[in-house]
Amino acid sequence: TQLLEQSPQFLSIQEGENLTVYCNSSSVFSSLQWYRQEPGEGPVLLVTVVTGGEVKKLKRLTFQFGDARKDSSLHITAAQPGDTGLYLCAGGGNQFYFGTGTSLTVIP
Amino acid sequence: KAGVTQTPRYLIKTRGQQVTLSCSPISGHRSVSWYQQTPGQGLQFLFEYFSETQRNKGNFPGRFSGRQFSNSRSEMNVSTLELGDSALYLCASSFSRGYNEQFFGPGTRLTVL
């Protein structure tokens, strides 16, 4: 059983389209992080959300933490081929849990 | 500033053997965490080391162990390798305890035949 479920698992879109990735849990997290991983590399931290209801923007990426701190979303506006990669949400206390991952392909 | 380095990058072993992987954290970082990444299970937490002590451990059998040295470098060891241990092993370093601001290395790809 995965503590953090992401949807969709796979996403293939055209350049310029918008998309949203969801990260859901039945557990409350004090904070959630989002990472992007490219083939042959380790994950790179994009953002940390801490407060319920918080919205953070990173250029064309918008991250939201649910009010109950059990879920989060990542919205990408006008996706570009450089956004291609595996997107992972993560969080934890003593142990650290990663989500199931969303593999995004942006087609030029 | 140099990033997290892991050696070796690729490794092929046979069942029953043991393996040691190495991780050098970013200079000044004292916390090192290890993760296993497989297509089926995704990224799973193995353990966290801080100041040469294991602080937290994930749900892996005792065949998986690690240690951290006084210079913060860390090693993980897997004994009696099984086919299912084939995975990408990632280490991450951070300045303090916990999992904020983790910087990941490129990983060691282990194949068990």
Interface residues (C-beta under 8 A of the other chain):
Chain A: Q2 S31 Q33 G40 E41 G42 P43 V44 L45 T48 L88 A90 G92 N94 Q95 F96 Y97 F98 G99 T100 G101
Chain B: V4 S33 Y35 G42 L43 Q44 F45 E48 N56 K57 G58 L90 A92 Y99 N100 E101 Q102 F103 F104 G105 P106 G107
